[in-house]
C-alpha cells in the first residue's frame, strides 16, 4: 500500500515534469549534476504512477506523459493499457496523452 508521502512525492514530481515540459525546459537524458533528473527517469516514474491506486494520480500521470511529447514514446503501450482503466477520467486522459505523443513524434519526423 502506498503511503501518503510516496503518493505526494509522485504528485510533486509530476507537477515538476508538467512545468518543465510546458516551459520548454531541456529534458534530454544527459545530466550535468545529480540534482537533475533525466527525461527517462520522469517517464519511468510516470509509468509507475499509472498503476497507482488513486485515479487522480493515474490521470495526472497520463496527462503529464502527454505533455512530454516524444520523450514519452516508450509509455505508449502502458497508456494503451490505461485506456481500459476502470475510471473514465483516466481512460480519457490516456487517450488524449497517446494522441499528443503520437502527434509530437510525427511532427519531429517532418
N, C-alpha and C positions, 0 to 999 in steps of 0.2 A: 504494500500500500504506500502510495506516495504521500510524503509529509507536506504540510503547508509550505515549509521553506523551500523544498525542492520544486514544488509547483510554482512558487513565487519566483524562484531563480529562473525557471524556464520562461515565465511571462516577461520578466525583466529582460532576459536575453533576446526574446522575440521583439520586444519594443526597440532594443538597440539595433537589431537587424533591420527592422522596418525603417527606422530613422536613417540608418546608413544607406539603405537602398533608395529611399526617397530623395535623400540629399545628394545622391550621386557619388558617394564615397567609393574608393577603390576597394573591391572585395576580392582582389586576386589572392591566390593561395600563398604567396610569399609573405614572410614576416621580417620585420626589422627588429622586433624585440618580443619578449614573452608576453607582454600585456595585450598584444594584438591577437585577434582570433581570425583564422582564415575562413574564407567562404565555405570550404569543405566542412569545417567544424560547425559553422552555422547550420548548414544543410543537414548534417548528421544530427544535431540537437533537435532541429525542427521535425525531422523524420521520426525521431524517438517520441517527440511530443504528439505526433499524430496518433499514437497509441495510448495516450493519457486517458484516465477515467472520466475526466471532466470534458464535456462537449465544448465548453468555451475555450479551453486550452487547445483542443483539436482544431477548432475553427480558426483560432488565431494563428496556429502553426501553418495551416493551409494558406491563409491569407498572406502570411509572411513569405512563404515559399513562392507564391505567385509574384510577389513584388521583387524577388531576387532574379527573376527572369532566367536567362540561360545558365546562370550559376547553379540553378536548382534542377537542371536536366535529369540528374540521376534520381530525383524524387518522383518523377512521373509515374513509375509503376506503383509506388506507395500511394500517391494521390489517386490513382485509378481505383485502388482498393478502397480508399476513403469515400469514393462515390457510392459505396454500399453501406456507409455508416448508418447506424440506427437514427441519428439526429439529422433532420432535414437541413439545418443550417450548416452542418459540417459537409454534407453531400454537396450542397450548392457552392460552398467555399472551395471545395476540392475541384469541382468542375470549372469554376472561374480561374482558379490557380493554374490548372492544366492548360487552359486557353491562353493565359498570359505567358506562361513559359514557352509554349509552342510558338506563339506569335513572336516572342523575343528571339527565339532560336532562328525562326525563318528570316527575321529582319537582319540578324547577324550574318546569315549566309548570303545576303544580297550584296 
